[in-house]
Amino acid sequence: MKLNLLIISLAPTLALLMWIYIKDKYDREPIKVLIRLFFIGTLISIPAIAIEDILLRVNINNSYLNLIYTSFIIAATTEEVLKAMVLIPYTLKSRYYTEKLDGIVYSICITLGFATIENIIYIFNGNYLNVFQIGLARAVISIPAHVLFAINMGYYLSMYKFNLDELKSRRIFLVKLILIPIILHGLFDVLAMIKTTWASIIFIVYLVYLWKISLDKLDEYTDYARRRFFRLKRKKNKYKK
């Protein structure tokens, strides 16, 4: 049974890792870099658990304020800030970070490392009778949501790295790469935790919106990678002549 639980825990994150690796088909990053980022993401779970445990000790009597505090501060801010603290310094100095799509790929790898540990904790601590339901819900909703937050973080990381013209604009991108994933993550958790019909409807609408804006950003950078690849290929062929 333990092996089954491990497979359920690992399958969705490994599948998404394969998906983004295939998506980055024009100028793939070295596998060793992606594996390293993935394992760095798993290590982030250690301080995240410790910080969240401390923050959970704060007693807030108002149920609505507690919901916002739990969603935006304990979960979203802790997790997204820790990811950004690793992602920004580690990737910006990487010699492999040569195009905009790389920022999204790096962000997703770190996030999936973190999400893997989170998934293992949820599934191994769940009731054996509903562990498959938990695994399915997380595979279909929670883990892809983490990837969508990561797409937004990576998108603005590349905006920061490659838009060198204005210092003010770069600072805004730096703020956005932290703030926007926190907002998206916090909203996701709030709507997921409200157990009413209207909240469920809004949650579904929000998921559609989240997928749309995130995949649009991914498609923008994928198209940029394609155009860059063929531009460099044409230049190479020209010099050969």
CORZI-V264703 format. One record per backbone hydrogen bond with DSSP energy under -0.5 kcal/mol. CO is the residue of the C=O (numbers start at 1). NH is the residue of the N-H. If there is no record, write none. Layout:
co | nh
CO | NH
CO | NH
This chain:
co | nh
1 | 5
2 | 6
3 | 7
4 | 8
5 | 9
6 | 10
7 | 11
8 | 12
10 | 14
11 | 15
12 | 16
13 | 17
14 | 18
15 | 19
16 | 20
17 | 21
18 | 22
19 | 23
20 | 24
23 | 25
30 | 33
30 | 34
31 | 35
32 | 36
33 | 37
34 | 38
35 | 39
36 | 40
37 | 41
38 | 42
39 | 43
40 | 44
41 | 45
42 | 45
43 | 46
43 | 47
44 | 48
45 | 49
46 | 50
47 | 51
48 | 52
49 | 53
50 | 54
51 | 55
52 | 56
54 | 57
55 | 58
58 | 60
59 | 61
62 | 66
63 | 67
64 | 68
65 | 69
66 | 70
67 | 71
68 | 72
68 | 73
69 | 73
69 | 74
70 | 75
71 | 76
72 | 77
73 | 78
75 | 79
76 | 80
77 | 81
78 | 82
79 | 83
80 | 84
81 | 85
82 | 86
83 | 87
84 | 88
85 | 89
86 | 90
87 | 91
88 | 92
89 | 93
91 | 94
94 | 97
96 | 98
99 | 102
99 | 103
100 | 103
100 | 104
101 | 105
102 | 106
103 | 107
104 | 108
105 | 109
106 | 110
107 | 111
108 | 112
109 | 113
110 | 114
111 | 115
112 | 116
113 | 117
114 | 118
115 | 119
116 | 120
117 | 121
118 | 122
119 | 123
120 | 124
121 | 125
123 | 126
127 | 130
127 | 131
130 | 134
131 | 135
132 | 136
133 | 137
134 | 138
135 | 139
136 | 140
137 | 141
137 | 142
138 | 143
141 | 145
142 | 146
143 | 147
144 | 148
145 | 149
146 | 150
147 | 151
148 | 152
149 | 153
150 | 154
151 | 155
152 | 156
153 | 157
154 | 158
155 | 159
156 | 160
157 | 161
158 | 162
159 | 163
162 | 164
166 | 170
167 | 171
168 | 172
169 | 173
170 | 174
171 | 175
172 | 176
173 | 177
174 | 178
175 | 178
175 | 179
176 | 180
176 | 181
178 | 182
179 | 183
180 | 184
181 | 185
182 | 186
183 | 187
184 | 188
185 | 189
186 | 190
187 | 191
188 | 192
189 | 193
190 | 194
193 | 195
194 | 196
196 | 200
197 | 201
198 | 202
199 | 203
200 | 204
201 | 205
202 | 206
203 | 207
204 | 208
205 | 209
206 | 210
207 | 211
208 | 212
209 | 213
210 | 214
211 | 215
212 | 216
213 | 217
214 | 218
215 | 219
216 | 220
217 | 221
218 | 222
219 | 223
220 | 224
221 | 225
222 | 226
223 | 227
224 | 228
225 | 229
226 | 230
227 | 231
228 | 232
229 | 233
230 | 234
231 | 235
232 | 236
233 | 237
234 | 238
235 | 239
236 | 240
237 | 241
